[in-house]
Amino acid sequence: MSEFDYSRFVRLGTQYLRKYGVPVTLRSRTETYSTETMSTVKVDVVQYTYGVWDDYTVTERANTLIRLEDRRLWLAAEGLNPGPDAGDIIETPGNKPYTVVRVSAIQPAETVILYDLQVR
């Protein structure tokens, strides 16, 4: 039995988000090892992708940690390395910067197709 190739769904998801979504800038801070200073240094990483805004339903907000001002952002996973993490900053044209609160990856068989972000 051969394994299913999910890369087609990754490309298809990115294609639809590019067509119907908005450009997204993902700003994160990661640590890397510097051979010059022989220590770890923090480096700002800026990545570009596409996403679609969505709102949470009343049912999703009930008895959860989702606040009234929180929004959901479906983010294309193609080309993101590393993926988004809590504390990262999301910027889209015409909107204020948002901070990522929670990240959930839609990933069958270890292939990330989309990221579901809760932003505040």
A tleap script that builds the chain and sets N, CA, C and O, in Angstrom:
source leaprc.protein.ff14SB
mol = sequence {
  NMET SER GLU PHE ASP TYR SER ARG PHE VAL
  ARG LEU GLY THR GLN TYR LEU ARG LYS TYR
  GLY VAL PRO VAL THR LEU ARG SER ARG THR
  GLU THR TYR SER THR GLU THR MET SER THR
  VAL LYS VAL ASP VAL VAL GLN TYR THR TYR
  GLY VAL TRP ASP ASP TYR THR VAL THR GLU
  ARG ALA ASN THR LEU ILE ARG LEU GLU ASP
  ARG ARG LEU TRP LEU ALA ALA GLU GLY LEU
  ASN PRO GLY PRO ASP ALA GLY ASP ILE ILE
  GLU THR PRO GLY ASN LYS PRO TYR THR VAL
  VAL ARG VAL SER ALA ILE GLN PRO ALA GLU
  THR VAL ILE LEU TYR ASP LEU GLN VAL CARG
}
set mol.1.N position { 0.841 -1.179 0.000 }
set mol.1.CA position { 0.000 0.000 0.000 }
set mol.1.C position { 0.881 1.235 0.000 }
set mol.1.O position { 1.765 1.359 0.848 }
set mol.2.N position { 0.659 2.149 -0.931 }
set mol.2.CA position { 1.473 3.366 -0.998 }
set mol.2.C position { 0.883 4.456 -0.103 }
set mol.2.O position { -0.317 4.486 0.169 }
set mol.3.N position { 1.766 5.348 0.345 }
set mol.3.CA position { 1.316 6.453 1.189 }
set mol.3.C position { 0.673 7.531 0.330 }
set mol.3.O position { 1.048 7.735 -0.825 }
set mol.4.N position { -0.292 8.208 0.911 }
set mol.4.CA position { -0.988 9.283 0.210 }
set mol.4.C position { -0.126 10.534 0.231 }
set mol.4.O position { 0.471 10.853 1.259 }
set mol.5.N position { -0.052 11.245 -0.881 }
set mol.5.CA position { 0.757 12.453 -0.992 }
set mol.5.C position { -0.129 13.679 -0.745 }
set mol.5.O position { -0.973 14.019 -1.573 }
set mol.6.N position { 0.072 14.332 0.395 }
set mol.6.CA position { -0.739 15.497 0.760 }
set mol.6.C position { -0.180 16.803 0.198 }
set mol.6.O position { -0.788 17.855 0.399 }
set mol.7.N position { 0.936 16.770 -0.488 }
set mol.7.CA position { 1.524 18.007 -1.001 }
set mol.7.C position { 0.586 18.712 -1.985 }
set mol.7.O position { 0.629 19.936 -2.113 }
set mol.8.N position { -0.251 17.952 -2.672 }
set mol.8.CA position { -1.233 18.552 -3.585 }
set mol.8.C position { -2.213 19.429 -2.807 }
set mol.8.O position { -2.579 20.512 -3.262 }
set mol.9.N position { -2.640 18.953 -1.621 }
set mol.9.CA position { -3.565 19.732 -0.797 }
set mol.9.C position { -2.901 20.982 -0.235 }
set mol.9.O position { -3.557 22.010 -0.065 }
set mol.10.N position { -1.613 20.903 0.054 }
set mol.10.CA position { -0.870 22.073 0.525 }
set mol.10.C position { -0.873 23.138 -0.563 }
set mol.10.O position { -1.160 24.305 -0.295 }
set mol.11.N position { -0.555 22.740 -1.785 }
set mol.11.CA position { -0.547 23.694 -2.904 }
set mol.11.C position { -1.945 24.241 -3.191 }
set mol.11.O position { -2.105 25.431 -3.464 }
set mol.12.N position { -2.953 23.371 -3.128 }
set mol.12.CA position { -4.330 23.791 -3.381 }
set mol.12.C position { -4.802 24.779 -2.307 }
set mol.12.O position { -5.429 25.789 -2.625 }
set mol.13.N position { -4.502 24.488 -1.045 }
set mol.13.CA position { -4.862 25.403 0.042 }
set mol.13.C position { -4.212 26.761 -0.122 }
set mol.13.O position { -4.857 27.791 0.075 }
set mol.14.N position { -2.943 26.769 -0.480 }
set mol.14.CA position { -2.235 28.032 -0.707 }
set mol.14.C position { -2.827 28.784 -1.890 }
set mol.14.O position { -2.967 30.007 -1.850 }
set mol.15.N position { -3.173 28.055 -2.936 }
set mol.15.CA position { -3.762 28.677 -4.125 }
set mol.15.C position { -5.078 29.385 -3.783 }
set mol.15.O position { -5.300 30.517 -4.213 }
set mol.16.N position { -5.948 28.727 -3.017 }
set mol.16.CA position { -7.227 29.336 -2.656 }
set mol.16.C position { -7.042 30.510 -1.694 }
set mol.16.O position { -7.732 31.521 -1.817 }
set mol.17.N position { -6.129 30.389 -0.750 }
set mol.17.CA position { -5.896 31.497 0.169 }
set mol.17.C position { -5.270 32.691 -0.549 }
set mol.17.O position { -5.540 33.840 -0.198 }
set mol.18.N position { -4.452 32.426 -1.530 }
set mol.18.CA position { -3.862 33.509 -2.319 }
set mol.18.C position { -4.937 34.213 -3.148 }
set mol.18.O position { -4.897 35.430 -3.327 }
set mol.19.N position { -5.909 33.426 -3.657 }
set mol.19.CA position { -6.964 33.988 -4.504 }
set mol.19.C position { -8.012 34.750 -3.695 }
set mol.19.O position { -8.441 35.831 -4.099 }
set mol.20.N position { -8.425 34.191 -2.552 }
set mol.20.CA position { -9.531 34.777 -1.797 }
set mol.20.C position { -9.107 35.455 -0.489 }
set mol.20.O position { -9.922 36.116 0.155 }
set mol.21.N position { -7.861 35.297 -0.100 }
set mol.21.CA position { -7.416 35.832 1.176 }
set mol.21.C position { -6.653 37.143 1.039 }
set mol.21.O position { -6.746 37.843 0.030 }
set mol.22.N position { -5.906 37.447 2.073 }
set mol.22.CA position { -5.113 38.671 2.122 }
set mol.22.C position { -3.655 38.303 2.386 }
set mol.22.O position { -3.372 37.259 2.974 }
set mol.23.N position { -2.723 39.166 1.948 }
set mol.23.CA position { -1.322 38.920 2.273 }
set mol.23.C position { -1.100 39.066 3.777 }
set mol.23.O position { -1.668 39.955 4.411 }
set mol.24.N position { -0.287 38.206 4.333 }
set mol.24.CA position { -0.025 38.194 5.768 }
set mol.24.C position { 1.482 38.236 5.991 }
set mol.24.O position { 2.243 37.529 5.331 }
set mol.25.N position { 1.893 39.074 6.928 }
set mol.25.CA position { 3.285 39.112 7.369 }
set mol.25.C position { 3.345 38.488 8.750 }
set mol.25.O position { 2.623 38.902 9.657 }
set mol.26.N position { 4.198 37.502 8.907 }
set mol.26.CA position { 4.381 36.810 10.182 }
set mol.26.C position { 5.747 37.187 10.727 }
set mol.26.O position { 6.775 36.910 10.108 }
set mol.27.N position { 5.748 37.827 11.899 }
set mol.27.CA position { 7.009 38.234 12.535 }
set mol.27.C position { 7.216 37.403 13.793 }
set mol.27.O position { 6.371 37.378 14.688 }
set mol.28.N position { 8.348 36.731 13.842 }
set mol.28.CA position { 8.655 35.921 15.020 }
set mol.28.C position { 10.099 36.152 15.431 }
set mol.28.O position { 10.903 36.695 14.673 }
set mol.29.N position { 10.401 35.734 16.625 }
set mol.29.CA position { 11.754 35.870 17.157 }
set mol.29.C position { 12.232 34.486 17.547 }
set mol.29.O position { 11.571 33.797 18.324 }
set mol.30.N position { 13.363 34.076 17.021 }
set mol.30.CA position { 13.896 32.762 17.349 }
set mol.30.C position { 15.336 32.886 17.835 }
set mol.30.O position { 15.985 33.915 17.648 }
set mol.31.N position { 15.804 31.852 18.442 }
set mol.31.CA position { 17.186 31.843 18.915 }
set mol.31.C position { 18.033 30.988 17.985 }
set mol.31.O position { 17.597 29.941 17.507 }
set mol.32.N position { 19.246 31.452 17.739 }
set mol.32.CA position { 20.188 30.702 16.928 }
set mol.32.C position { 21.558 30.788 17.585 }
set mol.32.O position { 21.822 31.691 18.378 }
set mol.33.N position { 22.399 29.868 17.259 }
set mol.33.CA position { 23.727 29.835 17.862 }
set mol.33.C position { 24.694 30.629 17.005 }
set mol.33.O position { 24.780 30.409 15.797 }
set mol.34.N position { 25.424 31.554 17.624 }
set mol.34.CA position { 26.411 32.373 16.930 }
set mol.34.C position { 27.799 31.807 17.208 }
set mol.34.O position { 28.218 31.705 18.361 }
set mol.35.N position { 28.501 31.443 16.152 }
set mol.35.CA position { 29.868 30.937 16.329 }
set mol.35.C position { 30.844 32.053 16.672 }
set mol.35.O position { 31.911 31.794 17.229 }
set mol.36.N position { 30.487 33.296 16.345 }
set mol.36.CA position { 31.353 34.427 16.665 }
set mol.36.C position { 31.356 34.736 18.154 }
set mol.36.O position { 32.409 34.979 18.744 }
set mol.37.N position { 30.165 34.726 18.761 }
set mol.37.CA position { 30.075 35.053 20.186 }
set mol.37.C position { 30.029 33.805 21.066 }
set mol.37.O position { 30.065 33.898 22.293 }
set mol.38.N position { 29.947 32.621 20.417 }
set mol.38.CA position { 29.880 31.346 21.148 }
set mol.38.C position { 28.691 31.299 22.114 }
set mol.38.O position { 28.784 30.741 23.207 }
set mol.39.N position { 27.584 31.891 21.690 }
set mol.39.CA position { 26.379 31.884 22.513 }
set mol.39.C position { 25.156 31.970 21.605 }
set mol.39.O position { 25.271 32.149 20.393 }
set mol.40.N position { 23.994 31.838 22.216 }
set mol.40.CA position { 22.769 31.967 21.432 }
set mol.40.C position { 22.377 33.434 21.331 }
set mol.40.O position { 22.539 34.200 22.280 }
set mol.41.N position { 21.867 33.806 20.187 }
set mol.41.CA position { 21.403 35.169 19.959 }
set mol.41.C position { 19.985 35.115 19.419 }
set mol.41.O position { 19.603 34.154 18.750 }
set mol.42.N position { 19.207 36.148 19.711 }
set mol.42.CA position { 17.835 36.225 19.213 }
set mol.42.C position { 17.842 36.898 17.846 }
set mol.42.O position { 18.493 37.922 17.636 }
set mol.43.N position { 17.094 36.289 16.921 }
set mol.43.CA position { 17.032 36.773 15.550 }
set mol.43.C position { 15.572 36.968 15.178 }
set mol.43.O position { 14.736 36.102 15.437 }
set mol.44.N position { 15.266 38.116 14.565 }
set mol.44.CA position { 13.909 38.359 14.075 }
set mol.44.C position { 13.738 37.678 12.720 }
set mol.44.O position { 14.568 37.834 11.825 }
set mol.45.N position { 12.649 36.920 12.584 }
set mol.45.CA position { 12.341 36.219 11.341 }
set mol.45.C position { 11.045 36.802 10.791 }
set mol.45.O position { 10.034 36.850 11.491 }
set mol.46.N position { 11.077 37.245 9.535 }
set mol.46.CA position { 9.894 37.777 8.871 }
set mol.46.C position { 9.558 36.853 7.707 }
set mol.46.O position { 10.403 36.579 6.856 }
set mol.47.N position { 8.309 36.372 7.678 }
set mol.47.CA position { 7.849 35.483 6.614 }
set mol.47.C position { 6.550 36.032 6.031 }
set mol.47.O position { 5.770 36.694 6.716 }
set mol.48.N position { 6.342 35.742 4.762 }
set mol.48.CA position { 5.155 36.229 4.061 }
set mol.48.C position { 4.337 35.050 3.556 }
set mol.48.O position { 4.880 34.079 3.028 }
set mol.49.N position { 3.014 35.151 3.727 }
set mol.49.CA position { 2.110 34.112 3.249 }
set mol.49.C position { 0.735 34.742 3.028 }
set mol.49.O position { 0.620 35.965 2.936 }
set mol.50.N position { -0.298 33.918 2.944 }
set mol.50.CA position { -1.663 34.397 2.739 }
set mol.50.C position { -2.579 33.786 3.782 }
set mol.50.O position { -2.322 32.694 4.288 }
set mol.51.N position { -3.660 34.506 4.102 }
set mol.51.CA position { -4.596 34.008 5.089 }
set mol.51.C position { -5.992 34.534 4.860 }
set mol.51.O position { -6.207 35.461 4.079 }
set mol.52.N position { -6.938 33.928 5.551 }
set mol.52.CA position { -8.344 34.337 5.487 }
set mol.52.C position { -8.828 34.572 6.911 }
set mol.52.O position { -8.663 33.721 7.784 }
set mol.53.N position { -9.436 35.751 7.136 }
set mol.53.CA position { -9.995 36.078 8.448 }
set mol.53.C position { -11.315 35.359 8.647 }
set mol.53.O position { -12.079 35.154 7.704 }
set mol.54.N position { -11.570 34.981 9.891 }
set mol.54.CA position { -12.809 34.321 10.253 }
set mol.54.C position { -13.145 34.751 11.678 }
set mol.54.O position { -12.251 35.100 12.450 }
set mol.55.N position { -14.403 34.729 12.021 }
set mol.55.CA position { -14.817 35.043 13.384 }
set mol.55.C position { -15.256 33.771 14.088 }
set mol.55.O position { -15.702 32.812 13.457 }
set mol.56.N position { -15.120 33.781 15.404 }
set mol.56.CA position { -15.571 32.641 16.196 }
set mol.56.C position { -17.076 32.710 16.389 }
set mol.56.O position { -17.642 33.797 16.503 }
set mol.57.N position { -17.715 31.569 16.427 }
set mol.57.CA position { -19.149 31.517 16.669 }
set mol.57.C position { -19.411 31.664 18.168 }
set mol.57.O position { -18.495 31.536 18.981 }
set mol.58.N position { -20.653 31.930 18.522 }
set mol.58.CA position { -21.041 32.040 19.928 }
set mol.58.C position { -20.759 30.733 20.654 }
set mol.58.O position { -20.310 30.738 21.800 }
set mol.59.N position { -21.018 29.630 19.996 }
set mol.59.CA position { -20.776 28.316 20.586 }
set mol.59.C position { -19.290 28.101 20.861 }
set mol.59.O position { -18.926 27.563 21.907 }
set mol.60.N position { -18.437 28.513 19.940 }
set mol.60.CA position { -16.993 28.362 20.137 }
set mol.60.C position { -16.483 29.236 21.281 }
set mol.60.O position { -15.532 28.864 21.968 }
set mol.61.N position { -17.105 30.387 21.488 }
set mol.61.CA position { -16.676 31.295 22.550 }
set mol.61.C position { -17.169 30.866 23.935 }
set mol.61.O position { -16.541 31.195 24.941 }
set mol.62.N position { -18.278 30.138 23.996 }
set mol.62.CA position { -18.908 29.782 25.269 }
set mol.62.C position { -17.986 28.899 26.108 }
set mol.62.O position { -17.511 27.857 25.656 }
set mol.63.N position { -17.749 29.343 27.334 }
set mol.63.CA position { -16.957 28.586 28.311 }
set mol.63.C position { -15.568 28.213 27.810 }
set mol.63.O position { -15.072 27.126 28.107 }
set mol.64.N position { -14.936 29.111 27.049 }
set mol.64.CA position { -13.579 28.870 26.573 }
set mol.64.C position { -12.715 30.075 26.884 }
set mol.64.O position { -13.183 31.047 27.477 }
set mol.65.N position { -11.463 30.013 26.485 }
set mol.65.CA position { -10.527 31.121 26.687 }
set mol.65.C position { -10.524 32.088 25.507 }
set mol.65.O position { -9.626 32.921 25.391 }
set mol.66.N position { -11.514 31.982 24.640 }
set mol.66.CA position { -11.620 32.881 23.495 }
set mol.66.C position { -12.348 34.147 23.940 }
set mol.66.O position { -13.499 34.090 24.371 }
set mol.67.N position { -11.679 35.271 23.833 }
set mol.67.CA position { -12.275 36.550 24.225 }
set mol.67.C position { -13.113 37.123 23.082 }
set mol.67.O position { -13.029 36.676 21.938 }
set mol.68.N position { -13.910 38.110 23.422 }
set mol.68.CA position { -14.799 38.728 22.442 }
set mol.68.C position { -14.023 39.369 21.290 }
set mol.68.O position { -14.473 39.326 20.145 }
set mol.69.N position { -12.866 39.960 21.580 }
set mol.69.CA position { -12.089 40.653 20.544 }
set mol.69.C position { -11.172 39.721 19.740 }
set mol.69.O position { -10.542 40.161 18.779 }
set mol.70.N position { -11.093 38.455 20.119 }
set mol.70.CA position { -10.240 37.504 19.411 }
set mol.70.C position { -10.800 37.202 18.022 }
set mol.70.O position { -12.011 37.203 17.803 }
set mol.71.N position { -9.885 36.945 17.101 }
set mol.71.CA position { -10.269 36.571 15.744 }
set mol.71.C position { -9.541 35.297 15.349 }
set mol.71.O position { -8.533 34.926 15.950 }
set mol.72.N position { -10.060 34.646 14.344 }
set mol.72.CA position { -9.434 33.439 13.809 }
set mol.72.C position { -8.827 33.799 12.456 }
set mol.72.O position { -9.422 34.526 11.660 }
set mol.73.N position { -7.641 33.278 12.220 }
set mol.73.CA position { -6.966 33.479 10.935 }
set mol.73.C position { -6.520 32.118 10.424 }
set mol.73.O position { -5.756 31.413 11.083 }
set mol.74.N position { -7.011 31.755 9.233 }
set mol.74.CA position { -6.574 30.526 8.571 }
set mol.74.C position { -5.378 30.915 7.725 }
set mol.74.O position { -5.481 31.790 6.865 }
set mol.75.N position { -4.254 30.279 7.959 }
set mol.75.CA position { -2.990 30.680 7.346 }
set mol.75.C position { -2.433 29.557 6.474 }
set mol.75.O position { -2.421 28.394 6.876 }
set mol.76.N position { -1.973 29.918 5.276 }
set mol.76.CA position { -1.353 28.934 4.387 }
set mol.76.C position { -0.033 28.462 4.998 }
set mol.76.O position { 0.759 29.272 5.478 }
set mol.77.N position { 0.194 27.170 4.978 }
set mol.77.CA position { 1.400 26.606 5.589 }
set mol.77.C position { 2.570 26.528 4.623 }
set mol.77.O position { 3.719 26.429 5.052 }
set mol.78.N position { 2.295 26.570 3.333 }
set mol.78.CA position { 3.356 26.399 2.344 }
set mol.78.C position { 4.413 27.500 2.479 }
set mol.78.O position { 4.094 28.688 2.462 }
set mol.79.N position { 5.644 27.094 2.611 }
set mol.79.CA position { 6.758 28.032 2.679 }
set mol.79.C position { 7.073 28.571 4.059 }
set mol.79.O position { 8.052 29.300 4.220 }
set mol.80.N position { 6.273 28.234 5.061 }
set mol.80.CA position { 6.553 28.732 6.414 }
set mol.80.C position { 7.488 27.773 7.139 }
set mol.80.O position { 7.159 26.608 7.362 }
set mol.81.N position { 8.643 28.281 7.495 }
set mol.81.CA position { 9.594 27.488 8.253 }
set mol.81.C position { 10.424 28.426 9.121 }
set mol.81.O position { 11.277 29.125 8.574 }
set mol.82.N position { 10.239 28.486 10.383 }
set mol.82.CA position { 9.333 27.669 11.186 }
set mol.82.C position { 7.899 28.161 11.071 }
set mol.82.O position { 7.650 29.269 10.595 }
set mol.83.N position { 6.969 27.343 11.504 }
set mol.83.CA position { 5.564 27.726 11.509 }
set mol.83.C position { 5.291 28.741 12.596 }
set mol.83.O position { 6.168 29.019 13.414 }
set mol.84.N position { 4.089 29.302 12.621 }
set mol.84.CA position { 3.752 30.298 13.642 }
set mol.84.C position { 3.729 29.687 15.035 }
set mol.84.O position { 3.522 28.486 15.206 }
set mol.85.N position { 3.943 30.538 16.013 }
set mol.85.CA position { 3.962 30.108 17.404 }
set mol.85.C position { 3.284 31.188 18.245 }
set mol.85.O position { 3.177 32.337 17.816 }
set mol.86.N position { 2.832 30.823 19.429 }
set mol.86.CA position { 2.220 31.800 20.332 }
set mol.86.C position { 3.229 32.920 20.610 }
set mol.86.O position { 4.409 32.668 20.855 }
set mol.87.N position { 2.736 34.157 20.565 }
set mol.87.CA position { 3.587 35.316 20.789 }
set mol.87.C position { 4.069 35.975 19.517 }
set mol.87.O position { 4.570 37.098 19.567 }
set mol.88.N position { 3.936 35.312 18.370 }
set mol.88.CA position { 4.320 35.915 17.097 }
set mol.88.C position { 3.355 37.049 16.757 }
set mol.88.O position { 2.246 37.114 17.288 }
set mol.89.N position { 3.784 37.929 15.878 }
set mol.89.CA position { 2.974 39.069 15.454 }
set mol.89.C position { 2.488 38.836 14.025 }
set mol.89.O position { 3.259 38.449 13.147 }
set mol.90.N position { 1.187 39.078 13.808 }
set mol.90.CA position { 0.565 38.958 12.486 }
set mol.90.C position { 0.184 40.348 12.010 }
set mol.90.O position { -0.445 41.113 12.741 }
set mol.91.N position { 0.569 40.675 10.770 }
set mol.91.CA position { 0.185 41.953 10.168 }
set mol.91.C position { -0.463 41.691 8.819 }
set mol.91.O position { 0.042 40.914 8.008 }
set mol.92.N position { -1.605 42.364 8.593 }
set mol.92.CA position { -2.275 42.301 7.304 }
set mol.92.C position { -2.624 43.726 6.892 }
set mol.92.O position { -2.799 44.588 7.753 }
set mol.93.N position { -2.727 43.990 5.588 }
set mol.93.CA position { -3.048 45.339 5.135 }
set mol.93.C position { -4.382 45.826 5.700 }
set mol.93.O position { -5.376 45.102 5.664 }
set mol.94.N position { -4.399 47.034 6.211 }
set mol.94.CA position { -5.628 47.639 6.706 }
set mol.94.C position { -6.039 47.214 8.097 }
set mol.94.O position { -7.068 47.681 8.586 }
set mol.95.N position { -5.294 46.358 8.755 }
set mol.95.CA position { -5.623 45.915 10.106 }
set mol.95.C position { -4.487 46.233 11.062 }
set mol.95.O position { -3.333 46.378 10.658 }
set mol.96.N position { -4.831 46.337 12.318 }
set mol.96.CA position { -3.812 46.519 13.344 }
set mol.96.C position { -3.014 45.220 13.494 }
set mol.96.O position { -3.490 44.155 13.100 }
set mol.97.N position { -1.810 45.299 14.058 }
set mol.97.CA position { -1.062 44.051 14.309 }
set mol.97.C position { -1.764 43.219 15.378 }
set mol.97.O position { -2.294 43.757 16.350 }
set mol.98.N position { -1.759 41.933 15.191 }
set mol.98.CA position { -2.343 40.995 16.145 }
set mol.98.C position { -1.240 40.102 16.706 }
set mol.98.O position { -0.243 39.825 16.039 }
set mol.99.N position { -1.440 39.659 17.942 }
set mol.99.CA position { -0.528 38.714 18.574 }
set mol.99.C position { -1.161 37.332 18.541 }
set mol.99.O position { -2.341 37.171 18.853 }
set mol.100.N position { -0.372 36.341 18.163 }
set mol.100.CA position { -0.862 34.965 18.105 }
set mol.100.C position { -1.005 34.437 19.532 }
set mol.100.O position { -0.064 34.490 20.323 }
set mol.101.N position { -2.190 33.930 19.846 }
set mol.101.CA position { -2.479 33.372 21.171 }
set mol.101.C position { -2.365 31.853 21.146 }
set mol.101.O position { -1.791 31.250 22.053 }
set mol.102.N position { -2.917 31.238 20.097 }
set mol.102.CA position { -2.949 29.781 19.997 }
set mol.102.C position { -2.771 29.375 18.543 }
set mol.102.O position { -3.281 30.029 17.633 }
set mol.103.N position { -2.045 28.293 18.342 }
set mol.103.CA position { -1.823 27.769 16.992 }
set mol.103.C position { -2.271 26.314 16.945 }
set mol.103.O position { -1.920 25.507 17.806 }
set mol.104.N position { -3.049 26.003 15.926 }
set mol.104.CA position { -3.460 24.626 15.692 }
set mol.104.C position { -3.159 24.312 14.231 }
set mol.104.O position { -3.571 25.050 13.335 }
set mol.105.N position { -2.452 23.235 13.995 }
set mol.105.CA position { -2.089 22.861 12.631 }
set mol.105.C position { -3.079 21.831 12.099 }
set mol.105.O position { -3.398 20.853 12.776 }
set mol.106.N position { -3.557 22.059 10.889 }
set mol.106.CA position { -4.362 21.064 10.188 }
set mol.106.C position { -3.352 20.207 9.436 }
set mol.106.O position { -2.825 20.618 8.402 }
set mol.107.N position { -3.087 19.018 9.959 }
set mol.107.CA position { -2.017 18.218 9.372 }
set mol.107.C position { -2.306 16.721 9.389 }
set mol.107.O position { -2.057 16.040 10.384 }
set mol.108.N position { -2.821 16.232 8.305 }
set mol.108.CA position { -2.941 14.783 8.197 }
set mol.108.C position { -1.578 14.190 7.841 }
set mol.108.O position { -0.872 14.719 6.982 }
set mol.109.N position { -1.220 13.120 8.485 }
set mol.109.CA position { 0.006 12.381 8.173 }
set mol.109.C position { 1.255 13.258 8.204 }
set mol.109.O position { 2.108 13.161 7.322 }
set mol.110.N position { 1.361 14.105 9.207 }
set mol.110.CA position { 2.561 14.927 9.423 }
set mol.110.C position { 2.824 15.968 8.333 }
set mol.110.O position { 3.923 16.520 8.272 }
set mol.111.N position { 1.856 16.244 7.484 }
set mol.111.CA position { 1.986 17.274 6.458 }
set mol.111.C position { 1.063 18.421 6.813 }
set mol.111.O position { -0.157 18.275 6.750 }
set mol.112.N position { 1.629 19.568 7.186 }
set mol.112.CA position { 0.812 20.716 7.571 }
set mol.112.C position { 0.221 21.347 6.315 }
set mol.112.O position { 0.947 21.746 5.405 }
set mol.113.N position { -1.110 21.430 6.280 }
set mol.113.CA position { -1.810 22.021 5.146 }
set mol.113.C position { -2.177 23.473 5.451 }
set mol.113.O position { -1.945 24.360 4.630 }
set mol.114.N position { -2.744 23.709 6.621 }
set mol.114.CA position { -3.153 25.038 7.065 }
set mol.114.C position { -2.827 25.204 8.540 }
set mol.114.O position { -2.678 24.224 9.270 }
set mol.115.N position { -2.718 26.455 8.970 }
set mol.115.CA position { -2.635 26.777 10.384 }
set mol.115.C position { -3.908 27.517 10.768 }
set mol.115.O position { -4.354 28.413 10.051 }
set mol.116.N position { -4.484 27.144 11.892 }
set mol.116.CA position { -5.644 27.819 12.466 }
set mol.116.C position { -5.107 28.634 13.636 }
set mol.116.O position { -4.685 28.066 14.644 }
set mol.117.N position { -5.118 29.959 13.513 }
set mol.117.CA position { -4.556 30.840 14.544 }
set mol.117.C position { -5.650 31.565 15.302 }
set mol.117.O position { -6.598 32.071 14.702 }
set mol.118.N position { -5.523 31.616 16.600 }
set mol.118.CA position { -6.337 32.508 17.422 }
set mol.118.C position { -5.466 33.711 17.696 }
set mol.118.O position { -4.398 33.590 18.295 }
set mol.119.N position { -5.922 34.882 17.256 }
set mol.119.CA position { -5.128 36.108 17.416 }
set mol.119.C position { -5.897 37.124 18.242 }
set mol.119.O position { -7.127 37.133 18.274 }
set mol.120.N position { -5.144 37.968 18.899 }
set mol.120.CA position { -5.739 38.985 19.775 }
set mol.120.C position { -5.028 40.302 19.539 }
set mol.120.O position { -5.362 41.305 20.170 }
savepdb mol mol.pdb
quit
